[in-house]
Amino acid sequence: MSRHTHSPDRPEPGTEAVPGGVRTFGRQLRYDLLAQARNPAAAFFSLGLPLIFLITFTLIAADGDDAAVYYAPATMVIAVVSGTLSNIAITLVYLREYGLLKRLQLLPVHRSALLGSRVAASGLLSWGGVLLLAAYAAAVHGAVPEQPVTVAAAVLMLAMAGSALGLALTVVIPGENAAGPIANALTLPLLMVSGGFFPLDASPEWVRGLSSFLPFGSGVDAAVAGYKGSATIGDLGETALATGLWTAAALTLVATRFRWVPRRRR
């Protein structure tokens, strides 16, 4: 009789089940969160830079406390857009060009779970920036949202749109050296025209009209209105429509054109 026996609760070697998508996602998310937290660039653009913007904007304003009611939610949008769109695009292009995404395809797990965990980690890190900005605005300027649920909903929709656009942007970025310049060249003008850096009240009518069609403009308006206590269900509806359309378009591009292999041979 063989001395080696197997427990009835343990599968035979080589017959272990492939981990499911949810289980894989949960395990990978812990590692991706740790990697994001240890990435100085990701931490700076999601946490440090938006706080610097908020401090600067309120310092140069005539009344910092009143200005914080606008700039607190506006810089929250900067945090989630930088932490999702820019961070995801730059990181995934780097991983793709150095063959790391290609290696993920060899693992006996769901690719969507591995990719989703990295996207989720970027989003969670950006939400850390949102909480940091909210705490600073409340502690230093006494600015707290009158409608916190509206602010949170608007920021959440913007984070989802930013994540989808970050994935889509990887389709057009040719290599890792171009990732940062292209991502910033897209993100900064979008945030400016959307009201992320300054109010658009004195801007021409066509600029405000353009802002409402962009992925982040209506979200900035809804978040600011939520801080002031003047938001309506229509504000969230406009945000949901704009972010939903841009997210759907971006995910369609990702589904048809996303690449797991490097564009250039090394």
N, C-alpha and C positions, 0 to 999 in steps of 0.2 A: 504494500500500500504506500502511496506517495506521502511523504512527510509534509508536502506543501499543500495546504488547503486554502480555499478562499471563503471569506465571510459571505453569507447569503445576502447581506446588505450592500456588498461592494461588487461593482461590475467587473467582469473579466478584463484583463489588460487589453487596451486597444479598442474596447467597446464602450468607453465612456461617452455619454451624450454630449453633443455640442452645446455649450451654454446658450441659453435663450437670449433674445435681444434685450429684454428688460434687465436680466441679471448681468449681462455684459456691460450694459450702459451704466448700471450702478457701480460696478467695480472700476470701470475706466474713468468715471467722473471724478472719483477721489484722486486718481493720479493726475488727471488733467487740471484739476483745481490746484493741486500742489505745484504743478509745472507752471501754471499761470502766475501763481503767487510768487514763485521764485524767478520769474522773468522780469528783470528791471524795466524793460521797455513797456511791457503790458501793464505792469503795476503803475508806472508813471502816467501813461496816457489814460488809464481808467480811474486812477485815484488822485495822483498828484496834480496833473495839469488842469483838470476842471476846478480843483480847489484854488489853484493859483489864479485862474480866471475870475472866480467869484470874489476872491480877496481884492484883486486889482480893480474890478468893475465897481465894487462898493466903495473902495477907497477914493477913486477919482470922481465919484458921483457927488452932487451937491448935498444930498441927504442919503447916506448909506443905508439907513434903516428902510426908507421907502424904496430905494433901488433894489434892496435884497428881495423884495416881494416879486420883482420881475426876474432878477438875475439868478436867484436860487433855482427856480424851475428851468430857466434857460440853460444854466450850466449842467443841470441834471441831464438834459437832452444831449449836451456835448459829451458828457460822461458815457452815456449808453451808446451813442453813435461811434465815438472813438473806440470804446471797448468792444463793440461788436463789428461794425463794418470794417474799420481799419485793421483792428487786431486780427480778425478772422482771415481777411484777405491776405495780409502780410504773412501770417503764420502758416496758412495752408499752402501758399505758393512756395514758401521755403521748404516745407516738408515734401511737397511734390517734386521740386527740382532736385532735391538730394535723395530721392528714391524712397523716402520713408513711407509715403502714402502707398506706394507700390507694394512695399513689404506687408502692409496691413492686409492686402488682399490675400496673402498666403495664410493668414490666421483662420482657424476653423470657427469663426464667429461672424456675426452679422456686421457687415461694413457700415450699415446705417447707424448702428449703435455706437461704433467707434467714432464716426464722424459727428454724430449727434452729441456725444459727450464732450467733444472739444468745443463745439458751438455753445453748448449749455454752460461750460466752464467760463467761457468768455463773457456770456451774459450775466452769470452770477457775480463775476468780478466787477463788472460795470455797475451792478446793483449795489455793491459795496461802496462804490464812488457816490451813488445817489444818496445812500444813508449818511455818508460822511458829509456831503454838502448840506443835507437837511439838518444835521446836528449842528454844523457850524453856523448856518443861517439862524437857527433858533437860539443858540447860545450867545452869539455875538450881536445879532441885530433884532432878536425877538420875532423873527419872521417864521411863522408856522402856517401851514396850508389850512385854509378855511374848509376846503373840501378835499381831504386827504385821499379818499377813494378815487376821486376823479383824477387827481395828480398821478396816483399809482397806476391807474388804468391807462392813462395816456402814455406814461413812460414805458409801461410794459408793451404796448403796441408798437412803440418806436423801437424798442429793443428787438422785437420780433422782425420788424422790417429791416433794421440794420443788419441782423444776422443773415437774413435771406440775401440782401444786397452784397454783403461781404462774401458769401459763397459764390454769387453770380459774378462778382468782380474777378475772381480767380480765373474765370474762363478767358478773359481778355488780357490778363497780365502775362507777358511772355516769359519772364524769369524773375528770380529772387531779387536781383539788383534794381529792377523796375517796380517792385511791389510797393515799397514805401512811397516813392514819388507819385505813383499813379493813385494810390489810395488817398494820400493827403491832398492831391490835386482835385480829387472828386469830393472828399469829405468837407474840406474847409469852405469852398464856395457854397455847397449845399447848406451848411450850417449858417453861413452869413445871410444868404437869401431867405432862409427860413426863420430868421430872427433869433438865432442862438447867441449871437455876440452883441446885438443891440436891437432895440425896438424898431419896428418898421412903420410906426405911426406917421413919420414925416417923409416916408419914401413915396415915390410915384405910385399911382394906382396900378400900373401894369406890374410893378414889382410885387405888390401885395397880392395881386391876382395870380402871378406866377408862383408865389410861395404856397398858395392853397393847393396847387396841383403837384407840388413836390412832395416827396415821401415824409418830410419832417415838419413842414410849415404848420399844418393844422394841429399837429401834436404839441408844438411849442405853444400855440395859442390856447389849447385846451389846458395844458399844464399851468400856464400863467393864470388863466381864468380860475382854475381850481385853487391856486394860492390866494387869489383875491376874493374868492367866494362868489364869483359871478358866472361860473360855468353852468351850462345847460346840457340836457341830454343831446341836443343837436350838436354841441361841440364835440362830444365823444363820437357821435355818429359820423361827423365829417372826418375825424381822425381814423375811425375804423374803416371808412370807405377808402381814404387815400392810402393808408398803410396796407390795407387788404389787397388793393389793386397792384401796388408795387411789389408786395410780397409774392403774390400769385405769379406775376410776370417774372420775377427773379427766380423763383423755384422752377418755373417751366424751363428757363434757360439752364439751370443747374441740372435738371433731369435729363436734358438732351445733350449738353455739351461739357459737363464737368469731367475733368481728367484726373485719373489716379497715377498716371505715369508721367515722367519728366518730358517737357517739350524738347529739351536739348540733351544730347548724349554727352556724358562726362568722361 
